[in-house]
Amino acid sequence: LTRSRRSFSNDKMSGDSIVIGYWAIRGLAAPLRMICHHAGVEFESKTYPVTGEPGKWDTSAWFSVKPALQEENPLMNLPYVQMGGVTVTQSNACLSFLGRKLGLNGKNDDEVTKMEQIQCQVMDFRNDAVGHFYGPPSDADKYLAGIGRHLTKLENWFNKHGTDYCASNEPTVADFHLWEMLDQHEMYAADKGKDPLLAAYPKLAAFKERLSKLPGMQKYLASPDAKLPPNNKMAQWGAGV
């Protein structure tokens, strides 16, 4: 277990610190960490490293502490968020929880509805990615062609709504998960010697650049959080080993 604390100043969150628990990778915790950097709130990052070697991976750093956390929340899994005496798990629930606490779920019903749809679409995108990155080695061209359906849907969303971000001209929690998935896939395409991923998706490219330039995202990108590998050690891509 590794603990690291990121300290910021934000009066609305004083005395109400946040803990984010996840594997020692970017993965599903990356957008949660980005959100805290963006909001300028203090949080503690608890990371659980995988050790060992292929066929003998040791995940005990997490599973040794999981039973105690299940006393707080029987649904316990990674990621989790703790705040104000509440322990929340399940990835989209963690995003929505932080969004409610930090005012990043949308300013009205229309924005919340848009944010929720993008949350689900990005999770569909991630599920395909997990199947590929953690599965047996397979053809990169075939995989990148397959995820085009996600990229096309998202590009068309921006074309239709004409906003800077997914729900409005201000970021919501869904934007940070979308950014993470675009960034991982840009890395993957580059590693495989393929054309720039977003060359055919100008709206998504502009979105990613726009979010990257926000002050909180600049802090995230300069932090140790952004230097973690995208995936865990048993992945066939992005493991950082």
Buried (B, 14 or more C-beta within 10 A) or exposed (E): EEEEEBEBEEEEBEEEBBBBBBBBBBBBBBBBBBBBBBBBBBBBBBBBBBEEEEEEEEBEBBEEBBEEBBEBBEEBBBBBBBBEEEBBBBBBBBBBBBBEBBEBBBEEEEBBEBBBBBBEBBBEBBEBBBEBBBEEEEEBEEBBEEBEEBBEEBBEBBEEBEBBBBBBEBBBBBBBBBBBBBBBBBBBBEEEEEEEBBEEBEBBBEBBEBBEEBEBBEBBBEBEBBEBBBBBBBBEBBBBE
